[in-house]
Amino acid sequence: MSLWIRQRFKTGKYLWLIDTHPILLLILAGAAVVSLAPHPSLCAKISLILISLGVVCLAVAKYSLFSRGIWNSFGPGGMTKRNSRVYIAAYTLMGSGTILLVLARLITR
């Protein structure tokens, strides 16, 4: 798996490739869960911050649709490429925050 980073300068385009292994991402996520497990209150605070950031990103992404009078829309269709990325990031943040909140709730039981 690779992570593509594109950056445009005045002289032209540069394309960088950073190779990562999917197992490395799972190991990092597992390390985060293990380090947060003894501290459920910290886990809950981080999850609420993630959910709040997700809601802010969703509002920013949907603002362009709202200003055009489109109130009912599902998915990133009709958005610019930048706003669709913010939209996807919003749901990723809210989803990971929800999972972290459920984890904190299960730890405290």
Gaussian input, Z-matrix of N, CA and C with variables (Angstrom, degrees):
# hf/3-21g

backbone

0 1
 N
 C     1     B1
 C     2     B2     1     A1
 N     3     B3     2     A2     1     D1
 C     4     B4     3     A3     2     D2
 C     5     B5     4     A4     3     D3
 N     6     B6     5     A5     4     D4
 C     7     B7     6     A6     5     D5
 C     8     B8     7     A7     6     D6
 N     9     B9     8     A8     7     D7
 C    10    B10     9     A9     8     D8
 C    11    B11    10    A10     9     D9
 N    12    B12    11    A11    10    D10
 C    13    B13    12    A12    11    D11
 C    14    B14    13    A13    12    D12
 N    15    B15    14    A14    13    D13
 C    16    B16    15    A15    14    D14
 C    17    B17    16    A16    15    D15
 N    18    B18    17    A17    16    D16
 C    19    B19    18    A18    17    D17
 C    20    B20    19    A19    18    D18
 N    21    B21    20    A20    19    D19
 C    22    B22    21    A21    20    D20
 C    23    B23    22    A22    21    D21
 N    24    B24    23    A23    22    D22
 C    25    B25    24    A24    23    D23
 C    26    B26    25    A25    24    D24
 N    27    B27    26    A26    25    D25
 C    28    B28    27    A27    26    D26
 C    29    B29    28    A28    27    D27
 N    30    B30    29    A29    28    D28
 C    31    B31    30    A30    29    D29
 C    32    B32    31    A31    30    D30
 N    33    B33    32    A32    31    D31
 C    34    B34    33    A33    32    D32
 C    35    B35    34    A34    33    D33
 N    36    B36    35    A35    34    D34
 C    37    B37    36    A36    35    D35
 C    38    B38    37    A37    36    D36
 N    39    B39    38    A38    37    D37
 C    40    B40    39    A39    38    D38
 C    41    B41    40    A40    39    D39
 N    42    B42    41    A41    40    D40
 C    43    B43    42    A42    41    D41
 C    44    B44    43    A43    42    D42
 N    45    B45    44    A44    43    D43
 C    46    B46    45    A45    44    D44
 C    47    B47    46    A46    45    D45
 N    48    B48    47    A47    46    D46
 C    49    B49    48    A48    47    D47
 C    50    B50    49    A49    48    D48
 N    51    B51    50    A50    49    D49
 C    52    B52    51    A51    50    D50
 C    53    B53    52    A52    51    D51
 N    54    B54    53    A53    52    D52
 C    55    B55    54    A54    53    D53
 C    56    B56    55    A55    54    D54
 N    57    B57    56    A56    55    D55
 C    58    B58    57    A57    56    D56
 C    59    B59    58    A58    57    D57
 N    60    B60    59    A59    58    D58
 C    61    B61    60    A60    59    D59
 C    62    B62    61    A61    60    D60
 N    63    B63    62    A62    61    D61
 C    64    B64    63    A63    62    D62
 C    65    B65    64    A64    63    D63
 N    66    B66    65    A65    64    D64
 C    67    B67    66    A66    65    D65
 C    68    B68    67    A67    66    D66
 N    69    B69    68    A68    67    D67
 C    70    B70    69    A69    68    D68
 C    71    B71    70    A70    69    D69
 N    72    B72    71    A71    70    D70
 C    73    B73    72    A72    71    D71
 C    74    B74    73    A73    72    D72
 N    75    B75    74    A74    73    D73
 C    76    B76    75    A75    74    D74
 C    77    B77    76    A76    75    D75
 N    78    B78    77    A77    76    D76
 C    79    B79    78    A78    77    D77
 C    80    B80    79    A79    78    D78
 N    81    B81    80    A80    79    D79
 C    82    B82    81    A81    80    D80
 C    83    B83    82    A82    81    D81
 N    84    B84    83    A83    82    D82
 C    85    B85    84    A84    83    D83
 C    86    B86    85    A85    84    D84
 N    87    B87    86    A86    85    D85
 C    88    B88    87    A87    86    D86
 C    89    B89    88    A88    87    D87
 N    90    B90    89    A89    88    D88
 C    91    B91    90    A90    89    D89
 C    92    B92    91    A91    90    D90
 N    93    B93    92    A92    91    D91
 C    94    B94    93    A93    92    D92
 C    95    B95    94    A94    93    D93
 N    96    B96    95    A95    94    D94
 C    97    B97    96    A96    95    D95
 C    98    B98    97    A97    96    D96
 N    99    B99    98    A98    97    D97
 C   100   B100    99    A99    98    D98
 C   101   B101   100   A100    99    D99
 N   102   B102   101   A101   100   D100
 C   103   B103   102   A102   101   D101
 C   104   B104   103   A103   102   D102
 N   105   B105   104   A104   103   D103
 C   106   B106   105   A105   104   D104
 C   107   B107   106   A106   105   D105
 N   108   B108   107   A107   106   D106
 C   109   B109   108   A108   107   D107
 C   110   B110   109   A109   108   D108
 N   111   B111   110   A110   109   D109
 C   112   B112   111   A111   110   D110
 C   113   B113   112   A112   111   D111
 N   114   B114   113   A113   112   D112
 C   115   B115   114   A114   113   D113
 C   116   B116   115   A115   114   D114
 N   117   B117   116   A116   115   D115
 C   118   B118   117   A117   116   D116
 C   119   B119   118   A118   117   D117
 N   120   B120   119   A119   118   D118
 C   121   B121   120   A120   119   D119
 C   122   B122   121   A121   120   D120
 N   123   B123   122   A122   121   D121
 C   124   B124   123   A123   122   D122
 C   125   B125   124   A124   123   D123
 N   126   B126   125   A125   124   D124
 C   127   B127   126   A126   125   D125
 C   128   B128   127   A127   126   D126
 N   129   B129   128   A128   127   D127
 C   130   B130   129   A129   128   D128
 C   131   B131   130   A130   129   D129
 N   132   B132   131   A131   130   D130
 C   133   B133   132   A132   131   D131
 C   134   B134   133   A133   132   D132
 N   135   B135   134   A134   133   D133
 C   136   B136   135   A135   134   D134
 C   137   B137   136   A136   135   D135
 N   138   B138   137   A137   136   D136
 C   139   B139   138   A138   137   D137
 C   140   B140   139   A139   138   D138
 N   141   B141   140   A140   139   D139
 C   142   B142   141   A141   140   D140
 C   143   B143   142   A142   141   D141
 N   144   B144   143   A143   142   D142
 C   145   B145   144   A144   143   D143
 C   146   B146   145   A145   144   D144
 N   147   B147   146   A146   145   D145
 C   148   B148   147   A147   146   D146
 C   149   B149   148   A148   147   D147
 N   150   B150   149   A149   148   D148
 C   151   B151   150   A150   149   D149
 C   152   B152   151   A151   150   D150
 N   153   B153   152   A152   151   D151
 C   154   B154   153   A153   152   D152
 C   155   B155   154   A154   153   D153
 N   156   B156   155   A155   154   D154
 C   157   B157   156   A156   155   D155
 C   158   B158   157   A157   156   D156
 N   159   B159   158   A158   157   D157
 C   160   B160   159   A159   158   D158
 C   161   B161   160   A160   159   D159
 N   162   B162   161   A161   160   D160
 C   163   B163   162   A162   161   D161
 C   164   B164   163   A163   162   D162
 N   165   B165   164   A164   163   D163
 C   166   B166   165   A165   164   D164
 C   167   B167   166   A166   165   D165
 N   168   B168   167   A167   166   D166
 C   169   B169   168   A168   167   D167
 C   170   B170   169   A169   168   D168
 N   171   B171   170   A170   169   D169
 C   172   B172   171   A171   170   D170
 C   173   B173   172   A172   171   D171
 N   174   B174   173   A173   172   D172
 C   175   B175   174   A174   173   D173
 C   176   B176   175   A175   174   D174
 N   177   B177   176   A176   175   D175
 C   178   B178   177   A177   176   D176
 C   179   B179   178   A178   177   D177
 N   180   B180   179   A179   178   D178
 C   181   B181   180   A180   179   D179
 C   182   B182   181   A181   180   D180
 N   183   B183   182   A182   181   D181
 C   184   B184   183   A183   182   D182
 C   185   B185   184   A184   183   D183
 N   186   B186   185   A185   184   D184
 C   187   B187   186   A186   185   D185
 C   188   B188   187   A187   186   D186
 N   189   B189   188   A188   187   D187
 C   190   B190   189   A189   188   D188
 C   191   B191   190   A190   189   D189
 N   192   B192   191   A191   190   D190
 C   193   B193   192   A192   191   D191
 C   194   B194   193   A193   192   D192
 N   195   B195   194   A194   193   D193
 C   196   B196   195   A195   194   D194
 C   197   B197   196   A196   195   D195
 N   198   B198   197   A197   196   D196
 C   199   B199   198   A198   197   D197
 C   200   B200   199   A199   198   D198
 N   201   B201   200   A200   199   D199
 C   202   B202   201   A201   200   D200
 C   203   B203   202   A202   201   D201
 N   204   B204   203   A203   202   D202
 C   205   B205   204   A204   203   D203
 C   206   B206   205   A205   204   D204
 N   207   B207   206   A206   205   D205
 C   208   B208   207   A207   206   D206
 C   209   B209   208   A208   207   D207
 N   210   B210   209   A209   208   D208
 C   211   B211   210   A210   209   D209
 C   212   B212   211   A211   210   D210
 N   213   B213   212   A212   211   D211
 C   214   B214   213   A213   212   D212
 C   215   B215   214   A214   213   D213
 N   216   B216   215   A215   214   D214
 C   217   B217   216   A216   215   D215
 C   218   B218   217   A217   216   D216
 N   219   B219   218   A218   217   D217
 C   220   B220   219   A219   218   D218
 C   221   B221   220   A220   219   D219
 N   222   B222   221   A221   220   D220
 C   223   B223   222   A222   221   D221
 C   224   B224   223   A223   222   D222
 N   225   B225   224   A224   223   D223
 C   226   B226   225   A225   224   D224
 C   227   B227   226   A226   225   D225
 N   228   B228   227   A227   226   D226
 C   229   B229   228   A228   227   D227
 C   230   B230   229   A229   228   D228
 N   231   B231   230   A230   229   D229
 C   232   B232   231   A231   230   D230
 C   233   B233   232   A232   231   D231
 N   234   B234   233   A233   232   D232
 C   235   B235   234   A234   233   D233
 C   236   B236   235   A235   234   D234
 N   237   B237   236   A236   235   D235
 C   238   B238   237   A237   236   D236
 C   239   B239   238   A238   237   D237
 N   240   B240   239   A239   238   D238
 C   241   B241   240   A240   239   D239
 C   242   B242   241   A241   240   D240
 N   243   B243   242   A242   241   D241
 C   244   B244   243   A243   242   D242
 C   245   B245   244   A244   243   D243
 N   246   B246   245   A245   244   D244
 C   247   B247   246   A246   245   D245
 C   248   B248   247   A247   246   D246
 N   249   B249   248   A248   247   D247
 C   250   B250   249   A249   248   D248
 C   251   B251   250   A250   249   D249
 N   252   B252   251   A251   250   D250
 C   253   B253   252   A252   251   D251
 C   254   B254   253   A253   252   D252
 N   255   B255   254   A254   253   D253
 C   256   B256   255   A255   254   D254
 C   257   B257   256   A256   255   D255
 N   258   B258   257   A257   256   D256
 C   259   B259   258   A258   257   D257
 C   260   B260   259   A259   258   D258
 N   261   B261   260   A260   259   D259
 C   262   B262   261   A261   260   D260
 C   263   B263   262   A262   261   D261
 N   264   B264   263   A263   262   D262
 C   265   B265   264   A264   263   D263
 C   266   B266   265   A265   264   D264
 N   267   B267   266   A266   265   D265
 C   268   B268   267   A267   266   D266
 C   269   B269   268   A268   267   D267
 N   270   B270   269   A269   268   D268
 C   271   B271   270   A270   269   D269
 C   272   B272   271   A271   270   D270
 N   273   B273   272   A272   271   D271
 C   274   B274   273   A273   272   D272
 C   275   B275   274   A274   273   D273
 N   276   B276   275   A275   274   D274
 C   277   B277   276   A276   275   D275
 C   278   B278   277   A277   276   D276
 N   279   B279   278   A278   277   D277
 C   280   B280   279   A279   278   D278
 C   281   B281   280   A280   279   D279
 N   282   B282   281   A281   280   D280
 C   283   B283   282   A282   281   D281
 C   284   B284   283   A283   282   D282
 N   285   B285   284   A284   283   D283
 C   286   B286   285   A285   284   D284
 C   287   B287   286   A286   285   D285
 N   288   B288   287   A287   286   D286
 C   289   B289   288   A288   287   D287
 C   290   B290   289   A289   288   D288
 N   291   B291   290   A290   289   D289
 C   292   B292   291   A291   290   D290
 C   293   B293   292   A292   291   D291
 N   294   B294   293   A293   292   D292
 C   295   B295   294   A294   293   D293
 C   296   B296   295   A295   294   D294
 N   297   B297   296   A296   295   D295
 C   298   B298   297   A297   296   D296
 C   299   B299   298   A298   297   D297
 N   300   B300   299   A299   298   D298
 C   301   B301   300   A300   299   D299
 C   302   B302   301   A301   300   D300
 N   303   B303   302   A302   301   D301
 C   304   B304   303   A303   302   D302
 C   305   B305   304   A304   303   D303
 N   306   B306   305   A305   304   D304
 C   307   B307   306   A306   305   D305
 C   308   B308   307   A307   306   D306
 N   309   B309   308   A308   307   D307
 C   310   B310   309   A309   308   D308
 C   311   B311   310   A310   309   D309
 N   312   B312   311   A311   310   D310
 C   313   B313   312   A312   311   D311
 C   314   B314   313   A313   312   D312
 N   315   B315   314   A314   313   D313
 C   316   B316   315   A315   314   D314
 C   317   B317   316   A316   315   D315
 N   318   B318   317   A317   316   D316
 C   319   B319   318   A318   317   D317
 C   320   B320   319   A319   318   D318
 N   321   B321   320   A320   319   D319
 C   322   B322   321   A321   320   D320
 C   323   B323   322   A322   321   D321
 N   324   B324   323   A323   322   D322
 C   325   B325   324   A324   323   D323
 C   326   B326   325   A325   324   D324

   B1=1.4441
   B2=1.5219
   B3=1.2979
   B4=1.4526
   B5=1.5182
   B6=1.2913
   B7=1.4549
   B8=1.5153
   B9=1.3166
   B10=1.4576
   B11=1.5187
   B12=1.3095
   B13=1.4583
   B14=1.5233
   B15=1.3029
   B16=1.4597
   B17=1.5128
   B18=1.3079
   B19=1.4504
   B20=1.5195
   B21=1.3026
   B22=1.4524
   B23=1.5250
   B24=1.3050
   B25=1.4521
   B26=1.5205
   B27=1.3282
   B28=1.4646
   B29=1.5252
   B30=1.3099
   B31=1.4621
   B32=1.5193
   B33=1.2903
   B34=1.4622
   B35=1.5142
   B36=1.3310
   B37=1.4637
   B38=1.5200
   B39=1.3044
   B40=1.4484
   B41=1.5174
   B42=1.2928
   B43=1.4466
   B44=1.5181
   B45=1.3142
   B46=1.4495
   B47=1.5152
   B48=1.2926
   B49=1.4484
   B50=1.5157
   B51=1.3089
   B52=1.4560
   B53=1.5198
   B54=1.3173
   B55=1.4596
   B56=1.5203
   B57=1.3207
   B58=1.4576
   B59=1.5118
   B60=1.2805
   B61=1.4576
   B62=1.5252
   B63=1.3341
   B64=1.4771
   B65=1.5212
   B66=1.3185
   B67=1.4615
   B68=1.5326
   B69=1.3386
   B70=1.4580
   B71=1.5290
   B72=1.3335
   B73=1.4638
   B74=1.5277
   B75=1.3399
   B76=1.4662
   B77=1.5306
   B78=1.3261
   B79=1.4604
   B80=1.5263
   B81=1.3349
   B82=1.4685
   B83=1.5242
   B84=1.3342
   B85=1.4638
   B86=1.5263
   B87=1.3252
   B88=1.4659
   B89=1.5156
   B90=1.3298
   B91=1.4689
   B92=1.5209
   B93=1.3276
   B94=1.4688
   B95=1.5210
   B96=1.3325
   B97=1.4669
   B98=1.5199
   B99=1.3352
   B100=1.4653
   B101=1.5260
   B102=1.3285
   B103=1.4553
   B104=1.5289
   B105=1.3327
   B106=1.4609
   B107=1.5267
   B108=1.3209
   B109=1.4652
   B110=1.5246
   B111=1.3354
   B112=1.4658
   B113=1.5345
   B114=1.3130
   B115=1.4633
   B116=1.5301
   B117=1.3330
   B118=1.4732
   B119=1.5236
   B120=1.3305
   B121=1.4672
   B122=1.5252
   B123=1.3234
   B124=1.4589
   B125=1.5206
   B126=1.3142
   B127=1.4646
   B128=1.5319
   B129=1.3099
   B130=1.4662
   B131=1.5311
   B132=1.3250
   B133=1.4632
   B134=1.5236
   B135=1.3202
   B136=1.4688
   B137=1.5126
   B138=1.3271
   B139=1.4631
   B140=1.5293
   B141=1.3178
   B142=1.4629
   B143=1.5232
   B144=1.3350
   B145=1.4653
   B146=1.5282
   B147=1.3289
   B148=1.4686
   B149=1.5237
   B150=1.3222
   B151=1.4628
   B152=1.5298
   B153=1.3316
   B154=1.4681
   B155=1.5231
   B156=1.3297
   B157=1.4595
   B158=1.5231
   B159=1.3263
   B160=1.4621
   B161=1.5158
   B162=1.3157
   B163=1.4710
   B164=1.5299
   B165=1.3259
   B166=1.4697
   B167=1.5257
   B168=1.3254
   B169=1.4754
   B170=1.5226
   B171=1.3215
   B172=1.4639
   B173=1.5212
   B174=1.3254
   B175=1.4632
   B176=1.5244
   B177=1.3255
   B178=1.4674
   B179=1.5261
   B180=1.3150
   B181=1.4583
   B182=1.5315
   B183=1.3054
   B184=1.4681
   B185=1.5261
   B186=1.3310
   B187=1.4573
   B188=1.5255
   B189=1.3273
   B190=1.4706
   B191=1.5225
   B192=1.3255
   B193=1.4696
   B194=1.5188
   B195=1.3247
   B196=1.4593
   B197=1.5252
   B198=1.3238
   B199=1.4728
   B200=1.5313
   B201=1.3399
   B202=1.4621
   B203=1.5241
   B204=1.3154
   B205=1.4603
   B206=1.5148
   B207=1.3217
   B208=1.4648
   B209=1.5249
   B210=1.3172
   B211=1.4592
   B212=1.5170
   B213=1.3057
   B214=1.4566
   B215=1.5139
   B216=1.3117
   B217=1.4569
   B218=1.5168
   B219=1.3005
   B220=1.4566
   B221=1.5189
   B222=1.3010
   B223=1.4499
   B224=1.5131
   B225=1.3338
   B226=1.4601
   B227=1.5260
   B228=1.3093
   B229=1.4583
   B230=1.5195
   B231=1.3127
   B232=1.4500
   B233=1.5096
   B234=1.3328
   B235=1.4594
   B236=1.5316
   B237=1.3106
   B238=1.4524
   B239=1.5319
   B240=1.3093
   B241=1.4620
   B242=1.5276
   B243=1.3176
   B244=1.4652
   B245=1.5261
   B246=1.3256
   B247=1.4595
   B248=1.5250
   B249=1.3252
   B250=1.4621
   B251=1.5249
   B252=1.3317
   B253=1.4687
   B254=1.5236
   B255=1.3182
   B256=1.4718
   B257=1.5250
   B258=1.3286
   B259=1.4651
   B260=1.5283
   B261=1.3233
   B262=1.4581
   B263=1.5242
   B264=1.3339
   B265=1.4634
   B266=1.5268
   B267=1.3257
   B268=1.4648
   B269=1.5202
   B270=1.3151
   B271=1.4625
   B272=1.5252
   B273=1.3206
   B274=1.4608
   B275=1.5221
   B276=1.3244
   B277=1.4693
   B278=1.5190
   B279=1.3331
   B280=1.4679
   B281=1.5273
   B282=1.3167
   B283=1.4629
   B284=1.5150
   B285=1.3291
   B286=1.4629
   B287=1.5264
   B288=1.3195
   B289=1.4625
   B290=1.5188
   B291=1.3165
   B292=1.4642
   B293=1.5187
   B294=1.3203
   B295=1.4639
   B296=1.5208
   B297=1.3158
   B298=1.4568
   B299=1.5265
   B300=1.3216
   B301=1.4576
   B302=1.5311
   B303=1.3163
   B304=1.4678
   B305=1.5351
   B306=1.3301
   B307=1.4614
   B308=1.5270
   B309=1.3188
   B310=1.4733
   B311=1.5182
   B312=1.3071
   B313=1.4868
   B314=1.5252
   B315=1.3312
   B316=1.4671
   B317=1.5185
   B318=1.3201
   B319=1.4692
   B320=1.5203
   B321=1.3225
   B322=1.4635
   B323=1.5208
   B324=1.2970
   B325=1.4812
   B326=1.4750
   A1=108.07
   A2=116.04
   A3=120.02
   A4=109.78
   A5=115.00
   A6=122.36
   A7=107.04
   A8=116.47
   A9=120.67
   A10=109.38
   A11=115.51
   A12=121.24
   A13=106.72
   A14=117.48
   A15=121.58
   A16=108.70
   A17=114.53
   A18=119.36
   A19=108.38
   A20=116.42
   A21=120.76
   A22=109.70
   A23=114.61
   A24=121.23
   A25=108.80
   A26=116.97
   A27=120.55
   A28=112.04
   A29=116.78
   A30=120.09
   A31=113.01
   A32=118.87
   A33=121.71
   A34=111.28
   A35=114.95
   A36=120.31
   A37=110.74
   A38=115.04
   A39=122.16
   A40=107.13
   A41=116.63
   A42=121.45
   A43=108.30
   A44=117.17
   A45=122.13
   A46=108.95
   A47=117.18
   A48=123.49
   A49=108.73
   A50=116.75
   A51=121.65
   A52=106.86
   A53=116.93
   A54=121.22
   A55=110.43
   A56=116.04
   A57=122.20
   A58=108.10
   A59=115.77
   A60=120.86
   A61=107.65
   A62=118.67
   A63=120.17
   A64=113.14
   A65=117.32
   A66=120.14
   A67=110.40
   A68=116.93
   A69=120.43
   A70=111.04
   A71=116.61
   A72=119.86
   A73=111.35
   A74=117.16
   A75=120.21
   A76=111.18
   A77=117.09
   A78=120.39
   A79=110.28
   A80=117.36
   A81=120.07
   A82=111.69
   A83=117.38
   A84=120.44
   A85=110.38
   A86=117.20
   A87=121.18
   A88=112.03
   A89=116.43
   A90=120.16
   A91=111.00
   A92=116.72
   A93=119.98
   A94=111.04
   A95=116.75
   A96=120.23
   A97=110.66
   A98=116.90
   A99=120.51
   A100=111.02
   A101=117.16
   A102=118.91
   A103=112.36
   A104=117.61
   A105=120.07
   A106=113.46
   A107=118.16
   A108=121.45
   A109=113.64
   A110=120.62
   A111=118.57
   A112=114.06
   A113=117.73
   A114=121.20
   A115=110.70
   A116=117.99
   A117=118.95
   A118=113.59
   A119=118.42
   A120=118.33
   A121=110.74
   A122=117.70
   A123=121.39
   A124=110.71
   A125=115.81
   A126=121.35
   A127=110.43
   A128=116.93
   A129=120.60
   A130=111.15
   A131=117.41
   A132=120.16
   A133=111.38
   A134=116.57
   A135=120.27
   A136=110.58
   A137=117.10
   A138=119.51
   A139=111.66
   A140=117.49
   A141=119.37
   A142=111.67
   A143=116.91
   A144=120.09
   A145=109.92
   A146=117.06
   A147=120.47
   A148=111.56
   A149=116.82
   A150=120.57
   A151=110.32
   A152=116.94
   A153=120.24
   A154=112.01
   A155=117.00
   A156=119.80
   A157=111.46
   A158=116.34
   A159=120.15
   A160=112.42
   A161=116.89
   A162=120.53
   A163=110.69
   A164=116.87
   A165=120.33
   A166=110.25
   A167=117.08
   A168=120.39
   A169=111.20
   A170=117.53
   A171=120.53
   A172=110.82
   A173=116.86
   A174=120.09
   A175=111.30
   A176=116.87
   A177=120.42
   A178=110.23
   A179=116.90
   A180=120.33
   A181=111.85
   A182=117.30
   A183=120.97
   A184=113.47
   A185=117.45
   A186=120.43
   A187=112.17
   A188=116.88
   A189=119.33
   A190=111.14
   A191=116.68
   A192=119.08
   A193=111.07
   A194=116.66
   A195=120.28
   A196=111.28
   A197=116.66
   A198=119.11
   A199=111.74
   A200=117.86
   A201=121.40
   A202=112.63
   A203=117.02
   A204=120.69
   A205=114.05
   A206=118.11
   A207=121.62
   A208=107.63
   A209=115.23
   A210=119.65
   A211=112.21
   A212=118.63
   A213=122.17
   A214=108.87
   A215=116.70
   A216=121.32
   A217=108.55
   A218=115.43
   A219=121.32
   A220=107.66
   A221=116.26
   A222=120.77
   A223=111.46
   A224=115.72
   A225=120.11
   A226=114.09
   A227=118.35
   A228=120.59
   A229=111.41
   A230=116.80
   A231=121.11
   A232=113.97
   A233=116.83
   A234=120.83
   A235=109.11
   A236=114.89
   A237=118.49
   A238=108.85
   A239=116.47
   A240=119.88
   A241=111.21
   A242=116.14
   A243=120.46
   A244=110.78
   A245=116.60
   A246=119.81
   A247=111.76
   A248=117.73
   A249=118.96
   A250=110.85
   A251=117.16
   A252=119.70
   A253=110.89
   A254=116.83
   A255=120.31
   A256=109.89
   A257=116.84
   A258=122.56
   A259=110.70
   A260=116.81
   A261=120.79
   A262=110.58
   A263=116.63
   A264=120.39
   A265=110.99
   A266=116.72
   A267=120.57
   A268=111.07
   A269=116.37
   A270=118.80
   A271=111.99
   A272=117.79
   A273=120.63
   A274=110.38
   A275=117.08
   A276=120.46
   A277=111.43
   A278=117.08
   A279=119.44
   A280=111.26
   A281=117.78
   A282=120.83
   A283=112.31
   A284=117.12
   A285=119.48
   A286=110.96
   A287=117.47
   A288=120.15
   A289=112.06
   A290=116.53
   A291=120.40
   A292=111.11
   A293=117.18
   A294=120.46
   A295=110.33
   A296=117.01
   A297=121.17
   A298=111.24
   A299=117.59
   A300=121.28
   A301=111.24
   A302=116.67
   A303=120.31
   A304=109.93
   A305=116.14
   A306=119.92
   A307=110.92
   A308=116.39
   A309=119.06
   A310=111.19
   A311=116.22
   A312=119.41
   A313=110.80
   A314=117.14
   A315=119.76
   A316=111.66
   A317=116.98
   A318=119.97
   A319=111.51
   A320=117.45
   A321=120.37
   A322=113.20
   A323=118.04
   A324=119.56
   A325=111.84
   D1=142.97
   D2=-177.94
   D3=-129.96
   D4=150.24
   D5=176.73
   D6=-109.65
   D7=118.76
   D8=-177.84
   D9=-95.83
   D10=130.61
   D11=176.79
   D12=-121.59
   D13=120.41
   D14=178.33
   D15=-109.56
   D16=134.90
   D17=178.31
   D18=-138.08
   D19=133.08
   D20=-177.48
   D21=-111.08
   D22=127.60
   D23=176.53
   D24=-110.88
   D25=175.11
   D26=179.53
   D27=-65.60
   D28=-27.25
   D29=-178.14
   D30=-82.21
   D31=-17.50
   D32=-179.31
   D33=152.78
   D34=-164.40
   D35=-179.02
   D36=-99.54
   D37=141.61
   D38=172.13
   D39=-122.61
   D40=135.97
   D41=-179.43
   D42=-121.77
   D43=122.56
   D44=-179.80
   D45=-111.91
   D46=145.81
   D47=178.65
   D48=-122.65
   D49=125.54
   D50=176.54
   D51=-114.75
   D52=114.78
   D53=-179.06
   D54=-82.46
   D55=129.81
   D56=174.80
   D57=-132.37
   D58=156.45
   D59=177.77
   D60=-105.08
   D61=138.08
   D62=-178.91
   D63=-59.27
   D64=-32.47
   D65=179.49
   D66=-65.92
   D67=-33.42
   D68=177.80
   D69=-61.75
   D70=-40.28
   D71=177.90
   D72=-65.18
   D73=-38.67
   D74=177.23
   D75=-67.18
   D76=-37.21
   D77=178.24
   D78=-65.70
   D79=-42.00
   D80=177.90
   D81=-64.69
   D82=-40.03
   D83=177.74
   D84=-65.71
   D85=-40.73
   D86=177.75
   D87=-64.10
   D88=-39.55
   D89=177.91
   D90=-65.08
   D91=-37.20
   D92=177.60
   D93=-65.47
   D94=-41.72
   D95=179.63
   D96=-65.63
   D97=-43.18
   D98=-179.44
   D99=-64.83
   D100=-38.45
   D101=-179.03
   D102=-73.84
   D103=-26.76
   D104=179.31
   D105=-90.33
   D106=-14.35
   D107=-175.69
   D108=-59.04
   D109=-40.75
   D110=179.87
   D111=-73.00
   D112=-9.03
   D113=-176.65
   D114=-123.62
   D115=77.54
   D116=-176.38
   D117=-66.77
   D118=-28.76
   D119=179.30
   D120=-69.84
   D121=-38.30
   D122=175.23
   D123=-65.90
   D124=-38.75
   D125=177.73
   D126=-62.45
   D127=-40.69
   D128=179.13
   D129=-68.57
   D130=-39.22
   D131=178.69
   D132=-65.30
   D133=-43.26
   D134=178.55
   D135=-63.98
   D136=-38.88
   D137=179.91
   D138=-66.56
   D139=-37.99
   D140=177.61
   D141=-68.51
   D142=-33.75
   D143=175.45
   D144=-66.05
   D145=-42.86
   D146=179.19
   D147=-63.19
   D148=-42.48
   D149=179.34
   D150=-65.12
   D151=-41.44
   D152=178.28
   D153=-63.75
   D154=-42.98
   D155=176.59
   D156=-62.68
   D157=-36.53
   D158=177.17
   D159=-64.53
   D160=-40.28
   D161=178.43
   D162=-66.20
   D163=-39.17
   D164=177.77
   D165=-65.53
   D166=-43.92
   D167=177.55
   D168=-62.47
   D169=-38.22
   D170=178.62
   D171=-65.35
   D172=-41.23
   D173=178.24
   D174=-64.85
   D175=-39.13
   D176=178.64
   D177=-65.68
   D178=-42.57
   D179=-178.80
   D180=-68.60
   D181=-36.96
   D182=-177.59
   D183=-81.66
   D184=-13.46
   D185=-176.53
   D186=-58.89
   D187=-39.56
   D188=-179.55
   D189=-64.61
   D190=-35.83
   D191=177.04
   D192=-71.18
   D193=-40.78
   D194=179.76
   D195=-63.77
   D196=-38.30
   D197=-179.12
   D198=-69.19
   D199=-22.99
   D200=176.07
   D201=-89.73
   D202=-0.09
   D203=177.50
   D204=88.99
   D205=10.92
   D206=177.70
   D207=-93.59
   D208=103.99
   D209=-176.31
   D210=-97.13
   D211=-28.40
   D212=179.83
   D213=-110.84
   D214=106.77
   D215=176.39
   D216=-148.35
   D217=142.42
   D218=179.09
   D219=-125.08
   D220=127.32
   D221=-178.39
   D222=88.70
   D223=173.48
   D224=-176.11
   D225=-83.88
   D226=11.47
   D227=179.00
   D228=-64.94
   D229=136.81
   D230=-179.66
   D231=88.14
   D232=-2.67
   D233=179.06
   D234=-99.10
   D235=160.89
   D236=172.80
   D237=-71.48
   D238=168.25
   D239=-178.40
   D240=-62.66
   D241=-39.16
   D242=179.06
   D243=-65.10
   D244=-45.74
   D245=-179.58
   D246=-67.73
   D247=-32.86
   D248=178.19
   D249=-68.70
   D250=-33.23
   D251=175.44
   D252=-68.48
   D253=-39.78
   D254=177.30
   D255=-65.50
   D256=-36.98
   D257=178.02
   D258=-62.40
   D259=-45.74
   D260=178.97
   D261=-66.66
   D262=-40.00
   D263=177.17
   D264=-63.15
   D265=-35.36
   D266=179.56
   D267=-62.57
   D268=-48.17
   D269=179.98
   D270=-69.93
   D271=-29.75
   D272=175.02
   D273=-66.57
   D274=-44.10
   D275=177.99
   D276=-64.16
   D277=-44.54
   D278=-179.42
   D279=-66.85
   D280=-37.40
   D281=178.41
   D282=-67.37
   D283=-45.02
   D284=179.35
   D285=-67.99
   D286=-34.61
   D287=176.05
   D288=-66.09
   D289=-38.50
   D290=177.88
   D291=-66.82
   D292=-42.05
   D293=177.76
   D294=-63.07
   D295=-41.04
   D296=178.70
   D297=-66.63
   D298=-35.90
   D299=177.76
   D300=-67.70
   D301=-40.88
   D302=176.37
   D303=-64.22
   D304=-39.98
   D305=177.67
   D306=-62.54
   D307=-42.61
   D308=178.32
   D309=-64.57
   D310=-36.26
   D311=178.57
   D312=-68.33
   D313=-38.22
   D314=179.27
   D315=-70.37
   D316=-31.51
   D317=179.45
   D318=-69.61
   D319=-36.11
   D320=-176.53
   D321=-76.39
   D322=-11.87
   D323=-178.98
   D324=-75.41

